[in-house]
Amino acid sequence: MIGVIAGLHDGGLRVPRDISIVGIDDLYLDALISPTITSIRQPIPEIAEAMIGRLVKRIETPNLAPAEQVFRPALVVRNSVRRLGAK
């Protein structure tokens, strides 16, 4: 993300005035660089718990049918996205 922001800056664009940036996985560095990066945080503990539970069930029942599970991410709003109406 740092490289993207630097490249945009070199091209004459400023984050978030000219372009907004949203990262994924809410990396530790997202909160340390300037501007801080808005990011999508995945619910890693819930995903890991579900995967382990599924693995145990699959070991106990080898013919277990495939299943889909959806997890709700969270938007972590920081300074890399311009607010509506802001100039």
GUKETOR-269421 format. One record per residue (C-alpha): residue in one letter; x, y, z. Coordinates in steps of 0.02 Angstrom, whole numbers, plus 50000, padded with zeros to 5 digits. Each point is the difference from the previous one (the first is absolute). Layout:
N
aXYZ...
This chain:
87
m500005000050000i501445011750038g500644997649822v498295003649927i499835016250099a501785005249952g499664996249816l498395010050003h500915014350084d501374999349867g498625001049869g499295015650080l498534991950091r499665001650185v499144987250111p498575002650045r499725016949914d500154993149822i499824981350025s499414988850142i500894984050049v499294985150094g501124985650054i499554982550051d500434989850156d500275015550110l501884998050006y500975007250147l500875012749888d498335006849938a499845010050161l501825005950000i500235008149830s499355016849943p498625001049956t499404985450104i499184987049888t498164995750006s499904981149994i498894984750001r500294989350155q499654981649980p499324990850154i501524988750011p499604992150170e498254995149942i500654993449834a501344989650088e498754993050125a498804995149861m501384992049897i500634989750146g498234994650041r499724995249818l501634990349995v499544990150156k498294996049926r500814994849836i501204988350091e498534992350094t498924999149842p501114998249844n498515001049882l499365016350075a499225010649864p500825016549956a499265015250087e500135018649977q500215012150142v499995018949987f500925011350121r499635018550024p501525011349981a500155017050085l500445016549919v501365009050099v499835018249949r501595010250004n500675014849900s500304992849826v498195002349945r499235017049973r498375002850092l498455003949896g499845018549976a501815003550051k501115010149884
